[in-house]
Amino acid sequence: MSEPRETLQTSDTASVSSSSSPECAVYDDTDFFTTQRNDSQSSLGVASLRDMTMSLSVELEHRISPVSRLPSELLIYCFSKLSSGMDLRNCMLVSKTWSSNAVDLLWHRPLCNTWPNLQNVAKSVQEPTSYYPYCSLVKRLNLSNLSSEINDGTVQPFMHCKRIERLTLTGCKELTDHGVTTIVNGSTSLLALDITGLDAVTDHAVRAVAENCPRLQGLNITDCSKVTDESLIAVAQNCRHLKRLNNCTLITDESVAAVAQHCPAMLEIDLHNCRQITDESITLLISRGRQLRELRIAHCTLITNNAFLELPKHLAFDSLRILDLTACFQVHDDAVEKIIDTSPRLRNLVLAKCKDITDRSVNAITRLGKNLHYIHLGHCAQITDAAVIQLVKMCNRIRYIDLACCHRLTDASVKQLATLPKLRRIGLVKCQAITDRSILALAKMGIDIPTKPTGPSLLERVHLSYCVHLTLQGIHALLNRCPKLTHLSLTGVQAFFLREDLITFCREAPPEFTEHQRTMFCVFSGHGVNKLRDYLNSEDPASIYDTEGTMYDEREADDGEADQQVTGMMNATGLGGDDDDMNDEDEPGEESQDGAEADG
């Protein structure tokens, strides 16, 4: 067994508190499960603090000021508004009363983002003679910031922390079953555990969770490649309060059925890439999960229409808000109509790469009306302008829409999309029929827009790769009319990737790209968007625009040539097939799953 690294030799209680202090006013850590109000406040209740009532004689003896005579509840409330751990530490130095009421907040989530901080925390929780029982004060422990340095020996000191409620070990690949079981044994208060990417963890550790953590509400075992049905069935049977589950790829219908039968409070379940799951378990999961809000079964290729058509006819699933069916190739229009009928309050619907989806499905989706905020129809190549136009008219609160590789769409669809008042992200990758008229509509320039919007555009991310008819003039107008734009992808658009002066502002291509892909790559993000806008505004238009044509030219005779050209470009970069598209890489701070299709 590996041993902990050497700890610091000089550290008193005050310095420990200072170095490990979190910012308690805003819980913005990277813990995986933080959505339930009662969960996030479960360890801050006054009942968990020692009774600070003092007799009159003690007050007189110590000459306590009026502010120190405030009830503990008020002191804790005031301290919880402090945004700095150092401020809390200073409050602890005022008096014993203040100290006793501030220490819980300071140690509720010790900061372990550096090795010295972790050493101080580890030393304090092991100290048997400390003034406060620090090991009992720790409720949230996140070691993911030091994932490469964490091993079984590192976590050994935390075996004394039996009141941990949220434990995040994401990416700590050196941890084994021994390290995980060291912490979870006896941790009956544990509510959420994230061991994403711990490929050395097996069923032994997950069984220990099932046996020791009856209050568990959230479990993330994504990429734990050695975890199987055996331990997950034990979790389902013993952890009846389970609400959130991210599974690994080895599970089958057996464990999904166990979750459906034993965990009626399930809210969110992610089964993406669980390719052994079939219709039967999904039907059972939805039927039993009357509180289910999120269901993600992307790339579960055995799922067919029957998973939804076999749902009980008399039941409605009003709680379901998010459904991801990416690459469920056997899901067709019949299933989509059934989904909309039974889940009328869906907010996010992902049907990307469901290639048999037609206008019939889109017309069914329009019944969601104002509830629909996010729709992904990438690679649904049979969709036409008529369906998209109707979708926009009926669902005017859409914020995100992806129509990548919907080759039948023209400017008519984009002009209608431009009227969406809340639209922030749009994906039109490989929609080769669109022209600058679409771009001017998105820029709210009033060019042939059915209902002219007012005010500046709210667009933040626009994906236009391989839209070969676009010109520099159109993109320039988009940049100037979209002040919130932070991401613009133009890979394969000749007006850009062939211009050395413009690609200077482009971000670096991912290292795994081939030489051809690097040549075509043209994605502007963050400051790159602003620099591109400033450069175009500072130059003489005559010197930067191609004066041989304008953005209003309708060279229909050249469309065939342009189509052949873009096909050749995509084949050269290895992007000729739908399944080979690559997703944009998100900048730090962006959502981890952007959803827009490949820019290169």
C-alpha positions as CSV (number, residue, x, y, z in Angstrom):
1,M,0.0,0.0,0.0
2,S,1.4,3.4,-1.0
3,E,2.1,5.8,1.8
4,P,1.0,9.5,2.1
5,R,3.4,12.1,1.0
6,E,5.4,13.9,3.7
7,T,3.2,16.5,5.5
8,L,4.2,19.9,6.8
9,Q,5.7,20.0,10.2
10,T,4.5,23.5,11.4
11,S,0.8,24.1,11.4
12,D,-1.5,25.3,14.2
13,T,-5.2,25.3,14.2
14,A,-5.5,28.9,12.9
15,S,-3.2,28.3,10.0
16,V,-4.9,25.1,9.1
17,S,-8.2,26.9,9.0
18,S,-6.8,29.7,6.9
19,S,-5.0,27.6,4.4
20,S,-7.9,25.2,3.9
21,S,-10.7,27.8,3.9
22,P,-13.4,27.6,1.2
23,E,-15.5,30.5,0.0
24,C,-18.7,29.5,1.7
25,A,-21.1,32.0,0.4
26,V,-21.2,30.5,-3.1
27,Y,-21.0,26.7,-3.5
28,D,-19.5,26.7,-7.0
29,D,-17.2,23.7,-6.6
30,T,-17.0,21.0,-9.2
31,D,-18.9,18.4,-7.2
32,F,-21.0,16.4,-9.6
33,F,-24.3,16.5,-7.7
34,T,-25.4,19.9,-6.4
35,T,-28.9,20.4,-7.6
36,Q,-31.1,19.8,-4.6
37,R,-31.7,22.6,-2.2
38,N,-32.1,20.3,0.7
39,D,-28.9,18.4,-0.3
40,S,-26.7,21.5,-0.5
41,Q,-27.9,22.8,2.9
42,S,-28.1,19.5,4.7
43,S,-25.0,20.0,6.8
44,L,-25.5,23.7,7.7
45,G,-28.4,23.3,10.0
46,V,-28.1,24.7,13.5
47,A,-28.8,21.3,15.0
48,S,-25.3,20.1,13.9
49,L,-23.6,22.8,16.0
50,R,-22.9,22.6,19.7
51,D,-25.3,24.5,22.0
52,M,-23.8,27.9,22.7
53,T,-26.2,29.1,25.4
54,M,-24.3,30.9,28.2
55,S,-25.4,31.6,31.7
56,L,-25.6,35.3,32.8
57,S,-22.6,34.7,35.2
58,V,-20.4,33.5,32.4
59,E,-21.4,36.5,30.2
60,L,-20.6,38.9,33.0
61,E,-17.3,37.1,33.7
62,H,-16.1,37.4,30.2
63,R,-17.7,40.8,29.5
64,I,-19.4,39.6,26.3
65,S,-20.4,42.4,24.0
66,P,-24.0,42.7,22.8
67,V,-23.2,41.3,19.4
68,S,-21.8,38.2,21.0
69,R,-25.1,37.7,22.7
70,L,-26.9,37.2,19.4
71,P,-28.5,33.8,19.0
72,S,-26.3,31.2,17.3
73,E,-28.8,31.1,14.4
74,L,-28.2,34.8,13.6
75,L,-24.5,34.6,13.9
76,I,-24.3,31.6,11.6
77,Y,-26.5,33.4,9.1
78,C,-24.3,36.5,9.2
79,F,-21.1,34.4,8.9
80,S,-22.5,32.5,5.9
81,K,-22.7,35.8,3.9
82,L,-18.9,36.2,4.1
83,S,-17.3,35.5,0.8
84,S,-13.7,35.0,2.1
85,G,-12.3,32.1,4.1
86,M,-9.9,34.6,5.6
87,D,-12.8,36.7,6.9
88,L,-14.3,33.6,8.6
89,R,-10.9,32.7,10.1
90,N,-10.7,36.2,11.6
91,C,-14.2,35.8,13.0
92,M,-13.0,32.7,14.8
93,L,-10.4,34.9,16.6
94,V,-12.9,37.3,18.1
95,S,-14.3,35.1,20.8
96,K,-15.2,31.6,21.7
97,T,-18.8,32.2,20.8
98,W,-17.9,33.5,17.4
99,S,-15.3,30.8,16.9
100,S,-17.8,28.0,17.7
101,N,-20.3,29.4,15.3
102,A,-17.9,30.0,12.4
103,V,-15.8,26.9,12.5
104,D,-18.5,24.7,10.9
105,L,-18.7,27.1,7.9
106,L,-15.0,27.2,7.5
107,W,-14.5,23.5,7.6
108,H,-17.7,22.5,5.8
109,R,-15.8,22.2,2.5
110,P,-12.0,22.4,3.1
111,L,-10.1,23.8,0.2
112,C,-7.8,21.0,-1.2
113,N,-6.7,22.6,-4.5
114,T,-2.9,22.6,-3.7
115,W,-0.7,20.0,-2.1
116,P,0.2,22.2,1.0
117,N,-3.5,22.8,1.6
118,L,-4.2,19.1,1.4
119,Q,-1.4,18.4,3.8
120,N,-2.7,20.8,6.3
121,V,-6.2,19.5,6.1
122,A,-5.0,15.9,6.3
123,K,-2.9,16.7,9.4
124,S,-5.8,18.5,11.2
125,V,-8.4,15.7,10.7
126,Q,-6.0,13.2,12.3
127,E,-5.1,15.4,15.3
128,P,-6.7,13.8,18.3
129,T,-6.0,16.8,20.7
130,S,-7.3,19.6,18.5
131,Y,-9.7,22.1,20.1
132,Y,-12.4,21.2,17.5
133,P,-13.1,17.8,16.0
134,Y,-12.2,18.8,12.5
135,C,-12.8,15.3,11.1
136,S,-16.4,15.6,12.1
137,L,-16.8,19.0,10.5
138,V,-15.9,18.1,6.9
139,K,-19.0,17.6,4.8
140,R,-17.7,18.1,1.3
141,L,-14.4,16.7,0.1
142,N,-13.2,17.4,-3.4
143,L,-9.8,16.0,-4.4
144,S,-10.2,16.3,-8.2
145,N,-7.9,19.3,-8.5
146,L,-5.0,17.1,-7.4
147,S,-6.1,14.1,-9.3
148,S,-2.7,13.1,-10.7
149,E,-1.2,13.1,-7.1
150,I,-3.9,11.3,-5.3
151,N,-3.4,7.6,-4.4
152,D,-4.5,5.2,-1.7
153,G,-2.0,6.5,0.8
154,T,-3.1,10.1,0.2
155,V,-6.7,9.4,1.2
156,Q,-5.8,7.4,4.3
157,P,-6.2,10.3,6.8
158,F,-9.7,10.9,5.6
159,M,-10.9,7.6,7.0
160,H,-11.6,9.5,10.2
161,C,-14.1,11.8,8.4
162,K,-17.3,9.9,8.8
163,R,-19.7,12.7,8.2
164,I,-18.8,13.5,4.6
165,E,-21.9,14.0,2.4
166,R,-20.3,14.8,-0.9
167,L,-17.1,13.1,-2.1
168,T,-15.5,14.0,-5.4
169,L,-12.6,11.9,-6.7
170,T,-13.0,12.6,-10.4
171,G,-9.9,11.6,-12.4
172,C,-7.9,10.2,-9.5
173,K,-6.7,7.3,-11.6
174,E,-4.2,6.1,-9.0
175,L,-6.9,5.2,-6.6
176,T,-7.9,1.6,-6.3
177,D,-10.6,-0.3,-4.4
178,H,-8.6,0.0,-1.2
179,G,-8.5,3.8,-1.3
180,V,-12.2,4.2,-2.1
181,T,-13.4,1.7,0.5
182,T,-11.1,3.4,3.1
183,I,-13.2,6.6,2.9
184,V,-16.7,5.1,2.4
185,N,-16.5,2.5,5.1
186,G,-18.8,3.8,7.9
187,S,-19.8,6.9,5.9
188,T,-23.5,6.6,6.5
189,S,-24.0,10.3,5.8
190,L,-22.7,10.1,2.2
191,L,-25.2,11.6,-0.3
192,A,-23.1,11.9,-3.5
193,L,-20.1,10.0,-4.8
194,D,-18.2,10.9,-8.0
195,I,-15.5,8.4,-9.1
196,T,-15.5,9.3,-12.8
197,G,-12.5,7.8,-14.6
198,L,-11.3,5.5,-11.9
199,D,-10.6,2.6,-14.2
200,A,-8.9,0.6,-11.4
201,V,-12.1,0.5,-9.3
202,T,-14.1,-2.7,-9.4
203,D,-17.3,-4.1,-8.1
204,H,-15.6,-4.5,-4.7
205,A,-15.5,-0.7,-4.1
206,V,-19.1,-0.2,-5.4
207,R,-20.4,-2.9,-3.2
208,A,-18.8,-1.2,-0.2
209,V,-20.7,1.9,-1.2
210,A,-23.9,-0.1,-1.3
211,E,-23.3,-1.6,2.1
212,N,-22.2,1.6,3.9
213,C,-24.1,4.4,2.3
214,P,-27.9,3.9,2.7
215,R,-28.6,7.6,2.2
216,L,-26.8,7.8,-1.1
217,Q,-28.6,10.0,-3.6
218,G,-26.1,10.4,-6.4
219,L,-23.5,8.1,-8.0
220,N,-21.3,8.8,-10.9
221,I,-19.2,5.8,-12.2
222,T,-18.6,7.1,-15.7
223,D,-15.6,5.4,-17.3
224,C,-15.2,2.9,-14.4
225,S,-14.6,0.2,-16.9
226,K,-14.5,-2.7,-14.4
227,V,-17.9,-2.1,-12.7
228,T,-20.6,-4.5,-13.7
229,D,-24.2,-5.3,-13.0
230,E,-23.3,-7.2,-9.8
231,S,-22.4,-4.2,-7.8
232,L,-25.0,-1.9,-9.3
233,I,-27.8,-4.2,-8.4
234,A,-26.6,-4.1,-4.8
235,V,-26.6,-0.3,-5.0
236,A,-30.1,-0.3,-6.3
237,Q,-31.3,-2.6,-3.6
238,N,-29.6,-0.9,-0.6
239,C,-29.7,2.8,-1.7
240,R,-33.4,3.3,-2.1
241,H,-33.0,7.1,-2.1
242,L,-30.9,7.1,-5.2
243,K,-31.8,10.1,-7.5
244,R,-28.9,10.5,-9.9
245,L,-26.9,7.8,-11.6
246,N,-24.2,8.0,-14.3
247,N,-23.5,4.5,-15.4
248,C,-20.6,2.7,-17.1
249,T,-20.7,0.8,-20.4
250,L,-20.7,-2.7,-19.1
251,I,-24.2,-2.7,-17.6
252,T,-27.1,-4.5,-19.0
253,D,-30.9,-4.6,-18.7
254,E,-30.5,-6.5,-15.4
255,S,-29.1,-3.5,-13.5
256,V,-31.3,-0.9,-15.2
257,A,-34.4,-3.0,-14.2
258,A,-33.1,-3.1,-10.6
259,V,-32.8,0.6,-10.5
260,A,-36.3,1.0,-12.0
261,Q,-37.8,-1.4,-9.4
262,H,-36.0,-0.2,-6.2
263,C,-35.3,3.5,-6.8
264,P,-38.7,5.2,-7.3
265,A,-37.2,8.7,-6.5
266,M,-34.8,8.6,-9.5
267,L,-34.5,12.0,-11.2
268,E,-31.6,11.8,-13.6
269,I,-30.0,8.8,-15.2
270,D,-27.3,8.8,-17.9
271,L,-26.8,5.5,-19.8
272,H,-24.9,6.8,-22.8
273,N,-22.8,4.2,-24.6
274,C,-24.4,1.4,-22.6
275,R,-24.8,-0.6,-25.8
276,Q,-26.1,-3.7,-24.2
277,I,-29.3,-2.1,-23.0
278,T,-32.5,-2.9,-24.9
279,D,-36.1,-1.7,-25.2
280,E,-37.4,-3.7,-22.2
281,S,-35.4,-2.0,-19.5
282,I,-35.9,1.5,-20.9
283,T,-39.7,1.0,-21.0
284,L,-39.6,-0.2,-17.4
285,L,-37.4,2.6,-16.3
286,I,-39.7,5.3,-17.8
287,S,-42.9,3.6,-16.6
288,R,-41.7,3.3,-13.0
289,G,-39.8,6.6,-12.9
290,R,-42.7,8.9,-12.5
291,Q,-40.3,11.6,-11.1
292,L,-37.7,11.1,-13.8
293,R,-36.5,14.5,-15.2
294,E,-33.5,13.5,-17.3
295,L,-32.9,10.4,-19.4
296,R,-29.8,10.1,-21.6
297,I,-29.4,7.0,-23.7
298,A,-27.2,8.3,-26.5
299,H,-25.5,5.7,-28.6
300,C,-27.6,2.9,-27.2
301,T,-28.0,1.4,-30.6
302,L,-30.3,-1.5,-29.6
303,I,-33.1,0.9,-28.6
304,T,-36.0,0.9,-31.1
305,N,-39.4,2.4,-31.4
306,N,-40.8,-0.2,-29.1
307,A,-39.0,1.3,-26.1
308,F,-41.5,4.1,-26.3
309,L,-44.5,2.6,-28.1
310,E,-44.9,0.0,-25.3
311,L,-45.3,2.7,-22.6
312,P,-48.6,2.4,-20.8
313,K,-51.2,4.4,-22.7
314,H,-52.9,5.9,-19.6
315,L,-49.7,7.4,-18.2
316,A,-48.2,10.9,-18.8
317,F,-44.7,11.7,-17.8
318,D,-45.0,15.4,-17.0
319,S,-41.7,15.5,-15.0
320,L,-39.5,14.5,-18.0
321,R,-37.5,17.6,-19.1
322,I,-34.4,16.3,-20.9
323,L,-34.3,13.3,-23.4
324,D,-31.1,12.5,-25.3
325,L,-31.5,9.9,-28.1
326,T,-28.3,10.7,-30.0
327,A,-27.5,8.0,-32.6
328,C,-30.4,5.8,-31.6
329,F,-30.7,4.8,-35.3
330,Q,-33.7,2.6,-34.9
331,V,-35.9,5.4,-33.4
332,H,-38.3,6.7,-36.1
333,D,-41.3,9.1,-36.4
334,D,-43.7,6.8,-34.6
335,A,-41.5,6.9,-31.4
336,V,-41.1,10.6,-31.5
337,E,-44.9,11.2,-31.7
338,K,-45.4,8.9,-28.7
339,I,-42.7,10.7,-26.8
340,I,-44.3,14.1,-27.4
341,D,-47.8,12.7,-26.5
342,T,-46.6,11.3,-23.1
343,S,-44.0,14.0,-22.2
344,P,-45.6,17.3,-23.1
345,R,-43.2,19.4,-21.0
346,L,-40.0,18.3,-22.6
347,R,-37.5,21.2,-22.6
348,N,-34.4,19.6,-24.2
349,L,-34.7,17.1,-27.0
350,V,-31.7,15.5,-28.8
351,L,-32.4,13.5,-31.9
352,A,-29.0,13.9,-33.5
353,K,-28.1,11.1,-36.0
354,C,-31.6,9.6,-35.9
355,K,-31.4,9.5,-39.6
356,D,-34.9,8.3,-40.4
357,I,-36.5,11.3,-38.7
358,T,-38.7,13.3,-41.1
359,D,-40.9,16.4,-41.1
360,R,-43.5,14.3,-39.4
361,S,-41.4,14.2,-36.2
362,V,-40.7,17.9,-36.3
363,N,-44.4,18.6,-36.7
364,A,-45.0,16.5,-33.6
365,I,-42.3,18.4,-31.7
366,T,-44.1,21.7,-32.4
367,R,-46.7,20.6,-29.9
368,L,-44.2,21.3,-27.1
369,G,-44.7,25.0,-27.8
370,K,-43.1,27.4,-25.3
371,N,-41.7,24.5,-23.3
372,L,-39.0,23.7,-25.9
373,H,-35.7,25.5,-25.3
374,Y,-33.1,23.1,-26.8
375,I,-33.5,21.0,-29.9
376,H,-30.8,19.0,-31.7
377,L,-31.6,17.6,-35.1
378,G,-28.1,17.3,-36.6
379,H,-27.8,14.7,-39.4
380,C,-31.6,14.4,-39.7
381,A,-31.1,15.0,-43.4
382,Q,-34.8,14.4,-44.5
383,I,-36.0,17.6,-42.7
384,T,-37.2,20.4,-45.0
385,D,-37.8,24.1,-44.7
386,A,-41.5,23.7,-44.2
387,A,-41.0,21.8,-40.9
388,V,-38.4,24.2,-39.5
389,I,-40.5,27.2,-40.3
390,Q,-43.5,25.6,-38.5
391,L,-41.2,24.7,-35.6
392,V,-40.1,28.3,-35.1
393,K,-43.7,29.6,-35.3
394,M,-44.9,27.2,-32.6
395,C,-41.9,27.1,-30.3
396,N,-40.7,30.7,-30.1
397,R,-38.6,30.2,-26.9
398,I,-35.9,28.1,-28.5
399,R,-32.5,29.1,-27.3
400,Y,-30.4,26.5,-28.9
401,I,-30.9,24.7,-32.2
402,D,-28.6,22.4,-34.2
403,L,-29.4,21.5,-37.8
404,A,-26.0,20.3,-38.9
405,C,-25.9,18.3,-42.2
406,C,-29.6,19.0,-42.9
407,H,-28.8,19.5,-46.5
408,R,-32.4,20.3,-47.7
409,L,-32.5,23.5,-45.7
410,T,-32.2,26.9,-47.4
411,D,-32.2,30.5,-46.5
412,A,-35.9,30.3,-45.8
413,S,-35.3,28.3,-42.7
414,V,-32.5,30.5,-41.3
415,K,-34.5,33.7,-41.9
416,Q,-37.3,32.2,-39.8
417,L,-34.9,31.0,-37.1
418,A,-33.5,34.6,-37.0
419,T,-36.9,35.7,-35.6
420,L,-36.5,33.7,-32.4
421,P,-36.1,36.3,-29.7
422,K,-34.1,34.2,-27.3
423,L,-31.8,32.4,-29.7
424,R,-28.3,32.1,-28.4
425,R,-26.7,29.2,-30.2
426,I,-27.2,27.8,-33.7
427,G,-25.5,25.0,-35.6
428,L,-25.7,25.0,-39.4
429,V,-22.5,23.0,-40.2
430,K,-22.6,21.6,-43.8
431,C,-25.9,23.3,-44.6
432,Q,-24.5,24.1,-48.0
433,A,-27.5,25.8,-49.5
434,I,-27.4,28.8,-47.2
435,T,-26.0,32.1,-48.3
436,D,-25.2,35.5,-47.0
437,R,-28.9,36.3,-46.8
438,S,-29.1,33.8,-43.9
439,I,-26.2,35.5,-42.2
440,L,-27.7,39.0,-42.6
441,A,-30.9,37.7,-41.1
442,L,-29.1,36.3,-38.1
443,A,-27.4,39.7,-37.8
444,K,-30.8,41.2,-37.7
445,M,-30.1,43.4,-40.7
446,G,-33.7,43.2,-41.9
447,I,-33.0,41.5,-45.2
448,D,-36.1,39.5,-46.2
449,I,-36.9,38.6,-42.5
450,P,-40.6,37.6,-42.2
451,T,-41.0,39.4,-38.9
452,K,-38.2,42.0,-38.3
453,P,-36.8,41.6,-34.8
454,T,-35.9,44.5,-32.6
455,G,-32.7,45.1,-30.6
456,P,-29.3,43.6,-31.0
457,S,-28.8,39.9,-31.6
458,L,-28.3,37.6,-28.5
459,L,-26.3,35.0,-30.4
460,E,-23.3,33.7,-28.5
461,R,-22.2,30.7,-30.6
462,V,-22.6,30.2,-34.4
463,H,-21.4,27.2,-36.3
464,L,-21.1,27.7,-40.1
465,S,-18.3,25.3,-41.1
466,Y,-18.5,24.1,-44.7
467,C,-21.2,26.6,-45.7
468,V,-19.2,27.4,-48.8
469,H,-21.4,30.2,-50.2
470,L,-20.7,32.6,-47.4
471,T,-18.5,35.7,-48.0
472,L,-16.4,37.9,-45.8
473,Q,-19.0,40.8,-46.1
474,G,-21.7,38.7,-44.5
475,I,-19.6,37.4,-41.7
476,H,-18.3,41.0,-41.0
477,A,-21.9,42.1,-40.6
478,L,-22.7,39.2,-38.3
479,L,-19.7,40.1,-36.1
480,N,-20.8,43.8,-35.8
481,R,-24.4,43.0,-35.0
482,C,-23.8,40.2,-32.5
483,P,-21.9,41.9,-29.6
484,K,-22.3,38.8,-27.4
485,L,-20.7,36.4,-29.9
486,T,-18.0,34.3,-28.3
487,H,-17.6,31.4,-30.8
488,L,-17.7,31.4,-34.6
489,S,-16.7,28.3,-36.6
490,L,-15.9,28.8,-40.3
491,T,-13.8,25.7,-41.1
492,G,-13.9,25.0,-44.8
493,V,-15.2,28.5,-45.7
494,Q,-12.8,29.7,-48.4
495,A,-13.3,33.3,-47.6
496,F,-11.6,32.7,-44.3
497,F,-9.3,29.7,-44.1
498,L,-7.3,30.8,-47.2
499,R,-6.7,34.3,-45.7
500,E,-3.5,34.4,-43.7
501,D,-4.4,37.8,-42.2
502,L,-7.6,36.4,-40.8
503,I,-6.6,33.0,-39.5
504,T,-4.1,34.8,-37.3
505,F,-7.0,35.3,-34.9
506,C,-8.1,31.6,-35.2
507,R,-7.4,29.3,-32.3
508,E,-5.0,26.4,-32.6
509,A,-6.3,23.2,-34.2
510,P,-6.5,20.2,-31.8
511,P,-3.3,18.2,-31.8
512,E,-4.9,15.0,-33.1
513,F,-5.9,16.7,-36.4
514,T,-4.2,15.6,-39.6
515,E,-2.3,18.1,-41.7
516,H,-5.2,18.5,-44.1
517,Q,-7.6,19.2,-41.2
518,R,-5.2,21.7,-39.8
519,T,-5.2,23.5,-43.1
520,M,-9.0,23.8,-43.2
521,F,-9.5,24.5,-39.5
522,C,-10.9,28.0,-38.8
523,V,-12.6,28.5,-35.4
524,F,-12.6,31.8,-33.5
525,S,-13.3,31.7,-29.8
526,G,-13.3,34.2,-27.0
527,H,-10.8,37.0,-27.6
528,G,-10.2,35.7,-31.1
529,V,-13.7,36.8,-32.0
530,N,-13.1,40.3,-30.7
531,K,-9.8,40.6,-32.4
532,L,-11.3,39.5,-35.7
533,R,-14.1,42.1,-35.4
534,D,-11.6,44.9,-34.5
535,Y,-9.3,44.0,-37.4
536,L,-12.1,44.0,-40.0
537,N,-13.5,47.3,-38.6
538,S,-10.1,48.9,-38.8
539,E,-9.3,48.0,-42.4
540,D,-10.5,49.6,-45.6
541,P,-13.3,47.4,-47.0
542,A,-11.9,47.7,-50.5
543,S,-8.6,46.1,-49.3
544,I,-10.1,43.1,-47.4
545,Y,-13.2,42.2,-49.5
546,D,-13.1,40.2,-52.7
547,T,-14.3,42.9,-55.1
548,E,-15.0,40.4,-57.9
549,G,-18.4,39.7,-56.5
550,T,-20.8,40.8,-53.7
551,M,-22.6,38.9,-51.0
552,Y,-25.9,39.4,-53.0
553,D,-24.7,37.6,-56.1
554,E,-26.9,34.6,-56.9
555,R,-24.6,32.5,-59.1
556,E,-26.9,29.6,-59.4
557,A,-24.9,28.3,-62.4
558,D,-21.9,27.7,-60.1
559,D,-23.8,25.8,-57.4
560,G,-22.9,22.5,-58.8
561,E,-19.3,23.4,-58.9
562,A,-19.4,24.7,-55.3
563,D,-21.0,21.5,-54.1
564,Q,-18.3,19.4,-55.7
565,Q,-15.7,21.7,-54.1
566,V,-17.0,21.3,-50.6
567,T,-17.4,17.6,-51.1
568,G,-13.7,17.5,-52.1
569,M,-12.7,19.5,-49.1
570,M,-14.5,17.3,-46.7
571,N,-13.1,14.2,-48.3
572,A,-9.6,15.6,-48.1
573,T,-10.0,16.3,-44.4
574,G,-11.6,12.9,-43.6
575,L,-15.0,14.5,-42.9
576,G,-16.9,13.1,-45.9
577,G,-19.0,10.7,-43.7
578,D,-21.6,11.8,-41.3
579,D,-20.2,9.7,-38.5
580,D,-16.8,11.2,-38.8
581,D,-17.8,14.7,-37.8
582,M,-15.9,16.1,-34.9
583,N,-17.3,18.4,-32.2
584,D,-15.9,21.8,-31.5
585,E,-13.7,21.9,-28.5
586,D,-15.1,24.1,-25.8
587,E,-13.1,26.8,-24.2
588,P,-12.6,26.7,-20.4
589,G,-15.8,27.7,-18.8
590,E,-18.0,26.6,-21.7
591,E,-20.5,23.8,-21.3
592,S,-18.9,20.4,-21.6
593,Q,-21.3,19.2,-24.2
594,D,-21.9,21.9,-26.8
595,G,-23.9,19.7,-29.1
596,A,-22.9,21.5,-32.3
597,E,-21.5,19.3,-35.0
598,A,-17.9,19.2,-36.1
599,D,-16.0,22.1,-37.3
600,G,-13.1,20.2,-38.7
